[in-house]
Amino acid sequence: MIIYEELDNFDSIRHLNADAAGALCFYGEKLVLVYAKDRGIWEMPGGGREDGETFEECIVREIKEESNMKVLELFPLGYDTVTDTKTEEKIYQIRFAAKVEPYGPFVSDPAGDITDMKLINPDDYKKDFDWGERGDQMMKKAKEMCLKY
């Protein structure tokens, strides 16, 4: 089970042992998606937190590794609480929006997890990944933060 909670800042959850972060990244008017070969899916850049990293340090590093993009601005969206229905164990995943620009062309993810990257119209994101209502909520806030209409 996954429950998403929208937040304007992460001060109230800094104590959580969040193991991962992901970001809806915008380069100009386009959404950045990365292809996770092992899972066979397109998704937002993100990944696991390393020891001692803040939420922000984690996502900046992951965006660079997975898309070769530099974070220009970072905005908190909220977090997912993922509960294992058998063990009741909870995992927390932090969600951001980001304005980004390339360091250079995408070549490959150093870890080899991400094998491709593409830029899409953010209104078409459900063609590549659909997180239902929570995805819609994240995307709406991310577009408000990152795009000027």
Contacts in CASP RR format, 6 or more apart in sequence:
PFRMAT RR
TARGET T0000
AUTHOR 0000-0000-0000
METHOD contacts of the structure
MODEL  1
MIIYEELDNFDSIRHLNADAAGALCFYGEKLVLVYAKDRGIWEMPGGGRE
DGETFEECIVREIKEESNMKVLELFPLGYDTVTDTKTEEKIYQIRFAAKV
EPYGPFVSDPAGDITDMKLINPDDYKKDFDWGERGDQMMKKAKEMCLKY
1 82 0 8 1.000
1 83 0 8 1.000
1 85 0 8 1.000
2 80 0 8 1.000
2 81 0 8 1.000
2 82 0 8 1.000
2 83 0 8 1.000
2 134 0 8 1.000
3 80 0 8 1.000
3 81 0 8 1.000
3 83 0 8 1.000
4 78 0 8 1.000
4 79 0 8 1.000
4 80 0 8 1.000
4 81 0 8 1.000
4 95 0 8 1.000
4 134 0 8 1.000
4 135 0 8 1.000
4 137 0 8 1.000
4 138 0 8 1.000
5 78 0 8 1.000
5 79 0 8 1.000
5 81 0 8 1.000
6 77 0 8 1.000
6 78 0 8 1.000
6 137 0 8 1.000
6 138 0 8 1.000
6 141 0 8 1.000
7 13 0 8 1.000
7 76 0 8 1.000
7 77 0 8 1.000
7 78 0 8 1.000
7 79 0 8 1.000
8 76 0 8 1.000
9 76 0 8 1.000
10 55 0 8 1.000
10 76 0 8 1.000
10 78 0 8 1.000
10 79 0 8 1.000
10 94 0 8 1.000
13 79 0 8 1.000
13 92 0 8 1.000
13 94 0 8 1.000
14 55 0 8 1.000
16 79 0 8 1.000
16 92 0 8 1.000
17 92 0 8 1.000
18 49 0 8 1.000
18 55 0 8 1.000
18 79 0 8 1.000
18 92 0 8 1.000
18 93 0 8 1.000
18 94 0 8 1.000
19 48 0 8 1.000
19 49 0 8 1.000
19 91 0 8 1.000
19 92 0 8 1.000
19 93 0 8 1.000
20 46 0 8 1.000
20 47 0 8 1.000
20 48 0 8 1.000
20 49 0 8 1.000
20 58 0 8 1.000
20 91 0 8 1.000
20 93 0 8 1.000
20 94 0 8 1.000
21 46 0 8 1.000
21 47 0 8 1.000
21 48 0 8 1.000
21 49 0 8 1.000
21 55 0 8 1.000
21 58 0 8 1.000
21 59 0 8 1.000
21 62 0 8 1.000
21 93 0 8 1.000
21 94 0 8 1.000
21 95 0 8 1.000
21 96 0 8 1.000
22 44 0 8 1.000
22 45 0 8 1.000
22 46 0 8 1.000
22 47 0 8 1.000
22 59 0 8 1.000
22 62 0 8 1.000
22 93 0 8 1.000
22 94 0 8 1.000
22 95 0 8 1.000
22 96 0 8 1.000
23 44 0 8 1.000
23 45 0 8 1.000
23 46 0 8 1.000
23 59 0 8 1.000
23 62 0 8 1.000
23 63 0 8 1.000
23 74 0 8 1.000
23 95 0 8 1.000
23 96 0 8 1.000
23 97 0 8 1.000
23 98 0 8 1.000
24 31 0 8 1.000
24 44 0 8 1.000
24 77 0 8 1.000
24 95 0 8 1.000
24 96 0 8 1.000
24 97 0 8 1.000
24 98 0 8 1.000
24 122 0 8 1.000
24 138 0 8 1.000
24 139 0 8 1.000
24 142 0 8 1.000
24 146 0 8 1.000
25 31 0 8 1.000
25 32 0 8 1.000
25 44 0 8 1.000
25 45 0 8 1.000
25 63 0 8 1.000
25 67 0 8 1.000
25 69 0 8 1.000
25 97 0 8 1.000
25 98 0 8 1.000
25 99 0 8 1.000
25 100 0 8 1.000
26 32 0 8 1.000
26 97 0 8 1.000
26 98 0 8 1.000
26 99 0 8 1.000
26 100 0 8 1.000
26 122 0 8 1.000
26 142 0 8 1.000
26 146 0 8 1.000
26 147 0 8 1.000
27 69 0 8 1.000
27 99 0 8 1.000
27 100 0 8 1.000
27 101 0 8 1.000
27 102 0 8 1.000
27 119 0 8 1.000
28 99 0 8 1.000
28 147 0 8 1.000
29 121 0 8 1.000
29 122 0 8 1.000
29 147 0 8 1.000
30 119 0 8 1.000
30 120 0 8 1.000
30 121 0 8 1.000
30 122 0 8 1.000
31 119 0 8 1.000
31 120 0 8 1.000
31 121 0 8 1.000
31 122 0 8 1.000
31 125 0 8 1.000
32 44 0 8 1.000
32 45 0 8 1.000
32 67 0 8 1.000
32 69 0 8 1.000
32 100 0 8 1.000
32 117 0 8 1.000
32 118 0 8 1.000
32 119 0 8 1.000
33 42 0 8 1.000
33 43 0 8 1.000
33 44 0 8 1.000
33 117 0 8 1.000
33 118 0 8 1.000
33 119 0 8 1.000
33 120 0 8 1.000
33 125 0 8 1.000
33 128 0 8 1.000
33 129 0 8 1.000
34 42 0 8 1.000
34 43 0 8 1.000
34 44 0 8 1.000
34 45 0 8 1.000
34 66 0 8 1.000
34 67 0 8 1.000
34 109 0 8 1.000
34 114 0 8 1.000
34 116 0 8 1.000
34 117 0 8 1.000
35 41 0 8 1.000
35 42 0 8 1.000
35 43 0 8 1.000
35 114 0 8 1.000
35 115 0 8 1.000
35 116 0 8 1.000
35 117 0 8 1.000
35 118 0 8 1.000
36 42 0 8 1.000
36 43 0 8 1.000
36 113 0 8 1.000
36 114 0 8 1.000
36 115 0 8 1.000
37 112 0 8 1.000
37 113 0 8 1.000
37 114 0 8 1.000
37 115 0 8 1.000
38 113 0 8 1.000
41 129 0 8 1.000
42 118 0 8 1.000
42 128 0 8 1.000
42 129 0 8 1.000
43 129 0 8 1.000
44 129 0 8 1.000
45 62 0 8 1.000
45 63 0 8 1.000
45 66 0 8 1.000
45 67 0 8 1.000
45 69 0 8 1.000
45 114 0 8 1.000
46 59 0 8 1.000
46 62 0 8 1.000
46 63 0 8 1.000
46 66 0 8 1.000
47 58 0 8 1.000
47 62 0 8 1.000
47 66 0 8 1.000
48 58 0 8 1.000
48 62 0 8 1.000
49 55 0 8 1.000
49 58 0 8 1.000
50 58 0 8 1.000
50 61 0 8 1.000
53 61 0 8 1.000
55 94 0 8 1.000
55 96 0 8 1.000
56 74 0 8 1.000
58 94 0 8 1.000
59 71 0 8 1.000
59 74 0 8 1.000
59 94 0 8 1.000
59 96 0 8 1.000
59 98 0 8 1.000
60 71 0 8 1.000
60 74 0 8 1.000
63 69 0 8 1.000
63 71 0 8 1.000
63 98 0 8 1.000
63 100 0 8 1.000
64 70 0 8 1.000
64 71 0 8 1.000
64 103 0 8 1.000
65 109 0 8 1.000
65 110 0 8 1.000
65 111 0 8 1.000
65 114 0 8 1.000
66 109 0 8 1.000
66 113 0 8 1.000
66 114 0 8 1.000
66 117 0 8 1.000
67 100 0 8 1.000
67 102 0 8 1.000
67 106 0 8 1.000
67 114 0 8 1.000
67 117 0 8 1.000
68 102 0 8 1.000
68 103 0 8 1.000
68 104 0 8 1.000
68 105 0 8 1.000
68 106 0 8 1.000
68 107 0 8 1.000
68 117 0 8 1.000
69 100 0 8 1.000
69 101 0 8 1.000
69 102 0 8 1.000
69 103 0 8 1.000
70 100 0 8 1.000
70 101 0 8 1.000
70 102 0 8 1.000
70 103 0 8 1.000
71 98 0 8 1.000
71 99 0 8 1.000
71 100 0 8 1.000
72 98 0 8 1.000
72 99 0 8 1.000
72 100 0 8 1.000
72 101 0 8 1.000
73 98 0 8 1.000
73 99 0 8 1.000
73 146 0 8 1.000
74 96 0 8 1.000
74 97 0 8 1.000
74 98 0 8 1.000
75 96 0 8 1.000
75 97 0 8 1.000
75 98 0 8 1.000
75 142 0 8 1.000
75 145 0 8 1.000
75 146 0 8 1.000
76 94 0 8 1.000
76 95 0 8 1.000
76 96 0 8 1.000
77 95 0 8 1.000
77 96 0 8 1.000
77 97 0 8 1.000
77 138 0 8 1.000
77 141 0 8 1.000
77 142 0 8 1.000
78 94 0 8 1.000
78 95 0 8 1.000
78 138 0 8 1.000
79 92 0 8 1.000
79 93 0 8 1.000
79 94 0 8 1.000
79 95 0 8 1.000
80 92 0 8 1.000
80 93 0 8 1.000
80 95 0 8 1.000
80 134 0 8 1.000
81 90 0 8 1.000
81 91 0 8 1.000
81 92 0 8 1.000
82 90 0 8 1.000
82 91 0 8 1.000
82 92 0 8 1.000
82 93 0 8 1.000
83 89 0 8 1.000
83 90 0 8 1.000
83 91 0 8 1.000
84 90 0 8 1.000
84 91 0 8 1.000
95 138 0 8 1.000
97 138 0 8 1.000
97 141 0 8 1.000
97 142 0 8 1.000
97 145 0 8 1.000
97 146 0 8 1.000
98 146 0 8 1.000
99 146 0 8 1.000
106 116 0 8 1.000
106 117 0 8 1.000
108 114 0 8 1.000
108 115 0 8 1.000
109 115 0 8 1.000
120 127 0 8 1.000
120 128 0 8 1.000
122 139 0 8 1.000
122 142 0 8 1.000
122 143 0 8 1.000
122 147 0 8 1.000
125 139 0 8 1.000
131 138 0 8 1.000
143 149 0 8 1.000
END
